[in-house]
Amino acid sequence: MQIESFFENFLNKESIFLDKNVLLSSYIPEDILYREEQLQEVANILAPALRTEKPSTLFIYGKTGTGKTLSVKHILKSLGEIAFKNKVPLKPIYLNCKLKRVADTEYRLISQLIKEFGQDVPSTGLPTDEIYSIFYKLLDQEKTVVLLVLDEIDQLTKKIGDEILYNLTRINSELKNSQICLIGISNNLIFSENLDPRVRSSLSEEELIFPPYNAIQIQEILRERSKKAFKSEVVELGVIEKCAAYSARDHGDARRAIDLLRVAGEIAERSGSSLIKIEHLDDAEKKVETDKIINAVNNQPKQFQGVLYSILLISPQKKMFYTGEIYEVYKNICKQTKFNILTQRRVSDILAELDMLGIINAKIISKGRYGRTREVSLSIEESVIIKIKEIIEKSLHIS
C-alpha cells in the first residue's frame, strides 16, 4: 500500500521538467551551436551523394562531447529529407560500434547491416563469405548511395581488427549499381596512425577535427537546452555556470554537461525541491562521474579489463607501481583466463587509455639507460573500485 500511495503522489506532484528528452543524448536540436563551420565541411563532403556520386571517405575526430555524432546525425537527417523530396536513391545507415552484439565480430556487423536492408540472417552460423555475399546482393539490387556511419570506429577495430575497414572499402569494387561511402567517427585523435598501412591507403580519407567547447560556449548550449527542458525559473542562479565549468575542466565535454544538468534536475525533483540548486549539481557530478567510469569499464574488451584487474590486485599493497609490475600480474591473469598475452608495449598503450578515462594517473618517467616506464596510481574512490572489481570478475569469470 505504501508503494501504491507513493506512485499516486508522484503522479499528482508537479514536475520541474517541461521536456526531459531535450537533455538526452538522442535529442537532435534544430540548431547546433558553435559547429557551423564543421557542419558546412561535412555537408560539402557528403553533398555529391545527392547526385548519386560516391562521396569521399570521411573520418571525424574529436574528444567526447564535442558534437561529432550530433552534427553527423543532423546532416544525415537533412540529406535524407532532401533525397526523399527529390526521389534520390540515398540510404544513410548509422551504427554505434561501442554497442555489444552490433559490432563485436565481423559477422555481427555485416548481419546488422543486412538488417538495415530489411532482411534477417541468423546471429551466428553462416560462413563469413556467405554473409558478405548476401550483403552485396542487397546493396546491388538497385542504384543507391549508402552512407555508412560507424560511430566509435576505434572500438570496432579494437574488437575485430583493422582488416574489417579494408573489406568495407573494397566492397565498391564488387558492386555494379550501388556505392558505399564510409564515415568514421572516433574520440581517438591518432586512430588512423595505428592502422595497418595497407588499410590506411585503402581509406584515402578526408579528415575533420572537432575542437572542444570552452566554458562560455557550454553555458550557452546549456541555457538553450534548459529553456526547453525545465519550467521557467527553476534553475537557480550559478547552476549553469558551475555545470559548464565542471565540463570545460573535463575537455569541453558538452554531452557530460547536459547529462549533469539532467541528473541535477532528477535529484532536485526526488528531494521534493522546486528549484535546482548548486548542491543538487554537486551530487549529480559525483553520480555521473561514477557512472561514466563503470560504463567505460563495462564496455571495454576483455584484455583491457585484464590490465585494469592487474592494477586493482596490486593497489592494496602499493600506492605507486610501474608498467613492469603490472605486466607480470597481467601475464598471470592471462594464464588463469586462457587469454593471449599482449606485448608489454600494447599493455602500455592500454595504461594510456585508462589514464585518459580518468581511472588511473599514469606519468611517464625516465629510468636512464633502462628506458622509460609509466608510474601508475589509481584515481578513483574505494566504493567505485569495489564495483569495478565485481564487474571484471564476472566478465572474465574469475572466482
Phi and psi in degrees as a GROMACS rama.xvg file:
@    title "Ramachandran Plot"
@    xaxis  label "Phi"
@    yaxis  label "Psi"
@TYPE xy
-61.3356  -42.1409  GLN-2
-64.1038  -42.1497  ILE-3
-60.3071  -44.1924  GLU-4
-67.7559  -32.9845  SER-5
-61.9727  -45.8588  PHE-6
-66.6942  -37.0036  PHE-7
-61.4224  -47.1381  GLU-8
-62.0998  -39.3764  ASN-9
-60.7322  -43.7005  PHE-10
-64.2674  -35.6398  LEU-11
-84.2307  -14.0594  ASN-12
-81.0801  139.472  LYS-13
-77.1465  132.88  GLU-14
-84.5326  150.632  SER-15
-84.4241  -10.4047  ILE-16
-88.5873  142.289  PHE-17
-93.7064  -47.7998  LEU-18
-152.215  99.1206  ASP-19
-68.0364  -23.5624  LYS-20
-57.4385  -28.4232  ASN-21
-62.5218  -23.6069  VAL-22
-101.042  14.8505  LEU-23
-99.9868  154.141  LEU-24
-67.722  -20.2824  SER-25
-77.2475  -12.4278  SER-26
-75.4182  130.907  TYR-27
-115.492  108.474  ILE-28
-69.8285  157.644  PRO-29
-66.5789  -38.6696  GLU-30
-114.955  125.872  ASP-31
-100.829  110.527  ILE-32
-71.1241  143.357  LEU-33
61.217  24.7249  TYR-34
-134.139  23.0088  ARG-35
-59.1951  -45.4083  GLU-36
-62.4853  -45.6727  GLU-37
-67.1291  -41.3161  GLN-38
-59.283  -41.7805  LEU-39
-65.1168  -40.3729  GLN-40
-64.6881  -44.8192  GLU-41
-62.4773  -43.1476  VAL-42
-60.4469  -43.3715  ALA-43
-60.3779  -41.1816  ASN-44
-71.7663  -39.4661  ILE-45
-90.3106  -13.8794  LEU-46
-55.02  -36.399  ALA-47
-55.2298  -21.8138  PRO-48
-58.7108  -28.6416  ALA-49
-71.3042  -14.4396  LEU-50
-104.971  18.6006  ARG-51
54.799  34.3649  THR-52
-104.817  146.629  GLU-53
-76.8754  120.523  LYS-54
-70.8258  165.303  PRO-55
-64.7037  149.433  SER-56
-61.7598  135.887  THR-57
-124.714  131.182  LEU-58
-117.055  127.978  PHE-59
-114.712  126.488  ILE-60
-118.678  156.265  TYR-61
159.505  153.515  GLY-62
-65.9128  166.032  LYS-63
-56.1624  138.311  THR-64
76.8842  24.7741  GLY-65
-102.541  10.1449  THR-66
89.6219  14.0125  GLY-67
-63.756  -57.4433  LYS-68
-62.3718  -44.6399  THR-69
-56.1332  -46.9835  LEU-70
-66.099  -43.0943  SER-71
-65.4627  -43.3798  VAL-72
-62.3424  -38.7786  LYS-73
-61.6502  -45.663  HIS-74
-65.6224  -43.6567  ILE-75
-60.1169  -42.6253  LEU-76
-61.7552  -45.928  LYS-77
-65.5199  -43.8559  SER-78
-60.8719  -43.6194  LEU-79
-60.0111  -42.5894  GLY-80
-66.3333  -44.8724  GLU-81
-65.1107  -41.396  ILE-82
-62.8792  -42.4112  ALA-83
-63.8864  -43.9952  PHE-84
-62.8139  -36.5552  LYS-85
-102.274  12.197  ASN-86
55.1316  40.5898  LYS-87
-91.822  128.337  VAL-88
-74.8249  91.091  PRO-89
-129.669  134.06  LEU-90
-130.019  103.603  LYS-91
-83.0804  135.032  PRO-92
-127.385  126.884  ILE-93
-115.53  126.522  TYR-94
-129.859  134.298  LEU-95
-95.5592  112.312  ASN-96
-73.7966  -7.70565  CYS-97
-79.3543  -21.4149  LYS-98
-72.0719  131.27  LEU-99
-67.4189  153.274  LYS-100
66.3364  9.6342  ARG-101
-111.43  -45.1252  VAL-102
-141.265  34.6219  ALA-103
-89.2371  -10.2468  ASP-104
-141.526  159.808  THR-105
-60.8485  -41.0108  GLU-106
-57.5123  -48.2605  TYR-107
-65.1537  -38.3233  ARG-108
-62.9488  -48.8635  LEU-109
-67.5303  -37.1722  ILE-110
-67.289  -31.8798  SER-111
-66.8223  -39.3535  GLN-112
-65.4698  -37.8352  LEU-113
-61.8475  -40.076  ILE-114
-61.2802  -34.2339  LYS-115
-62.261  -21.607  GLU-116
-96.8858  10.4405  PHE-117
84.5618  14.2681  GLY-118
-119.575  140.736  GLN-119
-100.817  141.965  ASP-120
-129.953  158.575  VAL-121
-58.8204  145.389  PRO-122
-67.6469  -20.3849  SER-123
-150.854  168.345  THR-124
115.245  -35.714  GLY-125
-82.7468  153.043  LEU-126
-63.8603  147.248  PRO-127
-59.3758  -38.2522  THR-128
-59.3328  -37.9188  ASP-129
-69.1258  -39.3239  GLU-130
-60.7201  -45.9659  ILE-131
-61.1427  -41.4843  TYR-132
-60.9434  -42.6121  SER-133
-61.4479  -43.8973  ILE-134
-63.0758  -45.5541  PHE-135
-58.0238  -45.1834  TYR-136
-61.7434  -43.4747  LYS-137
-64.2014  -41.4598  LEU-138
-62.3588  -39.9177  LEU-139
-94.0466  8.50335  ASP-140
-60.627  -38.7617  GLN-141
-147.807  163.247  GLU-142
-67.1897  116.631  LYS-143
-148.158  147.209  THR-144
-104.186  119.47  VAL-145
-99.6131  122.892  VAL-146
-98.9368  104.142  LEU-147
-99.4785  109.114  LEU-148
-95.6302  120.648  VAL-149
-110.66  99.3884  LEU-150
-80.0535  144.388  ASP-151
56.7742  47.9728  GLU-152
-62.3339  -26.7341  ILE-153
-64.4641  -30.2553  ASP-154
-67.7176  -33.5398  GLN-155
-64.8076  -48.5908  LEU-156
-71.1454  -27.0086  THR-157
-66.6256  -39.0113  LYS-158
-81.6674  -40.9784  LYS-159
-106.226  -31.3542  ILE-160
105.163  160.666  GLY-161
-81.4135  -4.44398  ASP-162
-58.47  -32.4205  GLU-163
-59.2261  -37.3838  ILE-164
-67.7247  -39.3569  LEU-165
-60.7225  -46.2364  TYR-166
-60.6819  -42.0988  ASN-167
-66.1899  -39.021  LEU-168
-74.4964  -22.5435  THR-169
-83.2761  -10.7425  ARG-170
-56.0786  -39.7477  ILE-171
-58.1281  -31.3565  ASN-172
-69.8136  -16.7215  SER-173
-93.6537  -9.37888  GLU-174
-100.589  146.026  LEU-175
-103.546  -38.2977  LYS-176
-101.693  -43.1757  ASN-177
-100.356  167.722  SER-178
-135.571  145.065  GLN-179
-120.375  130.953  ILE-180
-113.212  127.801  CYS-181
-94.6047  129.909  LEU-182
-123.858  112.666  ILE-183
-103.376  138.912  GLY-184
-121.95  130.236  ILE-185
-144.192  144.022  SER-186
-82.547  -13.3016  ASN-187
-91.8168  108.214  ASN-188
-66.6464  -20.6843  LEU-189
-111.129  23.6228  ILE-190
-51.9417  -51.2899  PHE-191
-68.1691  -24.8401  SER-192
-65.7492  -26.0783  GLU-193
-89.8306  0.825935  ASN-194
-80.0939  155.449  LEU-195
-57.3985  133.791  ASP-196
-53.0209  -36.6938  PRO-197
-63.1928  -40.1118  ARG-198
-68.9985  -43.1554  VAL-199
-60.6592  -42.4587  ARG-200
-71.0479  -28.0285  SER-201
-72.5057  -21.3788  SER-202
-79.4993  -40.9388  LEU-203
35.8945  53.2155  SER-204
-84.8337  162.222  GLU-205
-92.8297  140.655  GLU-206
-117.298  145.042  GLU-207
-141.178  129.208  LEU-208
-109.957  129.476  ILE-209
-94.3509  117.689  PHE-210
-75.4359  158.554  PRO-211
-66.1775  154.104  PRO-212
-78.3337  151.626  TYR-213
-94.7096  173.722  ASN-214
-59.8622  -38.2523  ALA-215
-66.3259  -42.7248  ILE-216
-64.598  -41.227  GLN-217
-64.1948  -38.885  ILE-218
-57.2834  -45.0028  GLN-219
-66.2341  -40.5729  GLU-220
-61.5494  -44.2505  ILE-221
-65.1027  -39.7284  LEU-222
-62.8639  -43.5689  ARG-223
-62.6907  -44.0329  GLU-224
-68.7076  -41.9911  ARG-225
-66.4891  -29.6926  SER-226
-59.7636  -38.4113  LYS-227
-87.8865  -26.2201  LYS-228
-85.8037  -36.4603  ALA-229
-115.728  158.525  PHE-230
-69.3013  158.103  LYS-231
-65.0217  142.067  SER-232
61.9159  30.2937  GLU-233
-98.7357  -13.3143  VAL-234
-94.4921  114.058  VAL-235
-63.1523  148.771  GLU-236
-56.2315  132.172  LEU-237
98.5122  -18.0356  GLY-238
-66.7379  -48.2906  VAL-239
-63.9707  -40.807  ILE-240
-62.8728  -44.1382  GLU-241
-69.4849  -37.5249  LYS-242
-61.248  -43.901  CYS-243
-65.4363  -38.3845  ALA-244
-65.0166  -41.7535  ALA-245
-56.1907  -45.6274  TYR-246
-79.2841  -32.2462  SER-247
-65.0689  -35.1593  ALA-248
-64.7609  -29.9755  ARG-249
-98.1539  54.326  ASP-250
63.2846  29.9435  HIS-251
62.9315  43.8534  GLY-252
-87.6963  98.2417  ASP-253
-68.8128  -33.9683  ALA-254
-62.6587  -41.2482  ARG-255
-65.9147  -38.238  ARG-256
-61.7539  -42.2911  ALA-257
-67.1079  -41.9265  ILE-258
-59.157  -44.7637  ASP-259
-58.9476  -45.3988  LEU-260
-63.7274  -41.9814  LEU-261
-63.0388  -46.5213  ARG-262
-65.0331  -38.7471  VAL-263
-60.2465  -40.0808  ALA-264
-64.1128  -42.0089  GLY-265
-65.2272  -40.7917  GLU-266
-65.3724  -41.6285  ILE-267
-61.7971  -44.5195  ALA-268
-65.1777  -42.0819  GLU-269
-63.4299  -33.1809  ARG-270
-82.6322  -0.616513  SER-271
83.7777  11.1258  GLY-272
-84.0428  144.023  SER-273
-93.6107  0.098996  SER-274
-126.881  145.238  LEU-275
-92.6627  114.324  ILE-276
-106.643  170.226  LYS-277
-57.0027  -40.3282  ILE-278
-65.1931  -31.4121  GLU-279
-67.0458  -37.8209  HIS-280
-66.5454  -41.3957  LEU-281
-62.3665  -41.3354  ASP-282
-64.7298  -39.7242  ASP-283
-63.6284  -38.5854  ALA-284
-60.7575  -43.2633  GLU-285
-64.2919  -43.0804  LYS-286
-67.3828  -46.0026  LYS-287
-65.1578  -40.3765  VAL-288
-61.3295  -45.3751  GLU-289
-64.0034  -46.4449  THR-290
-61.2149  -39.211  ASP-291
-61.8845  -44.8838  LYS-292
-67.0856  -44.3508  ILE-293
-63.8055  -42.2703  ILE-294
-64.8774  -39.1113  ASN-295
-61.8315  -44.7448  ALA-296
-65.4673  -41.9168  VAL-297
-58.6321  -36.9756  ASN-298
-92.7632  0.888647  ASN-299
-83.9684  154.136  GLN-300
-61.7522  160.287  PRO-301
-62.4791  -33.918  LYS-302
-63.5522  -41.4117  GLN-303
-59.5639  -46.2668  PHE-304
-63.2888  -35.6898  GLN-305
-63.1557  -41.1005  GLY-306
-65.3803  -44.5799  VAL-307
-63.722  -39.6053  LEU-308
-62.8336  -36.0686  TYR-309
-59.1263  -42.7515  SER-310
-64.3342  -42.6876  ILE-311
-64.4196  -30.4788  LEU-312
-73.2753  -35.0666  LEU-313
-78.0282  -36.0608  ILE-314
-56.8718  -32.2889  SER-315
-64.4534  -27.7906  PRO-316
-85.8864  -33.0786  GLN-317
-136.887  146.501  LYS-318
-86.6257  -32.6373  LYS-319
-122.153  137.326  MET-320
-150.246  169.763  PHE-321
-117.144  164.382  TYR-322
-52.1502  -44.8141  THR-323
-59.1258  -42.1101  GLY-324
-64.9216  -42.6573  GLU-325
-62.508  -41.6045  ILE-326
-63.2196  -38.6177  TYR-327
-63.1262  -44.8727  GLU-328
-66.7077  -41.7434  VAL-329
-58.2381  -42.1257  TYR-330
-61.0991  -38.8767  LYS-331
-65.0639  -39.5086  ASN-332
-64.6959  -39.7512  ILE-333
-62.5529  -40.0653  CYS-334
-64.707  -41.0816  LYS-335
-65.9307  -39.6352  GLN-336
-96.6634  -1.05031  THR-337
61.1609  37.9248  LYS-338
-92.4197  155.256  PHE-339
-66.7224  142.564  ASN-340
-88.7384  120.941  ILE-341
-73.4261  161.544  LEU-342
-70.5937  160.001  THR-343
-63.1314  -31.4235  GLN-344
-65.6402  -41.2474  ARG-345
-66.7631  -38.8518  ARG-346
-62.3769  -37.9934  VAL-347
-62.6368  -38.1962  SER-348
-63.2679  -40.0392  ASP-349
-64.5795  -37.7916  ILE-350
-61.8545  -37.851  LEU-351
-64.2793  -37.763  ALA-352
-67.9915  -40.7227  GLU-353
-62.2663  -36.2166  LEU-354
-65.3188  -42.9255  ASP-355
-63.3109  -33.8525  MET-356
-77.4089  -9.45577  LEU-357
82.6392  14.6531  GLY-358
-82.8052  -35.5244  ILE-359
-130.245  165.651  ILE-360
-106.622  121.767  ASN-361
-125.711  104.02  ALA-362
-100.364  127.908  LYS-363
-79.1516  125.428  ILE-364
-125.982  151.637  ILE-365
-91.6685  137.518  SER-366
-113.872  36.9025  LYS-367
62.475  -126.836  GLY-368
-71.3639  -10.1398  ARG-369
-87.4938  5.04908  TYR-370
87.2948  -158.114  GLY-371
-114.065  153.068  ARG-372
-142.732  173.277  THR-373
-106.646  130.901  ARG-374
-94.6378  117.619  GLU-375
-114.53  139.826  VAL-376
-143.318  150.835  SER-377
-75.1344  143.721  LEU-378
-125.445  32.0154  SER-379
-125.439  157.637  ILE-380
-73.1713  158.17  GLU-381
-56.1047  -41.0957  GLU-382
-63.1918  -35.4801  SER-383
-73.1969  -38.5673  VAL-384
-57.7972  -44.7937  ILE-385
-60.5532  -45.2386  ILE-386
-63.2093  -44.224  LYS-387
-63.9713  -41.0785  ILE-388
-59.9118  -44.3607  LYS-389
-61.5781  -43.5203  GLU-390
-60.3465  -46.9677  ILE-391
-68.7834  -41.5631  ILE-392
-59.7671  -39.5088  GLU-393
-68.6263  -43.1734  LYS-394
-66.3875  -40.6132  SER-395
-93.5025  1.0285  LEU-396
57.2725  46.869  HIS-397
-99.2994  124.248  ILE-398
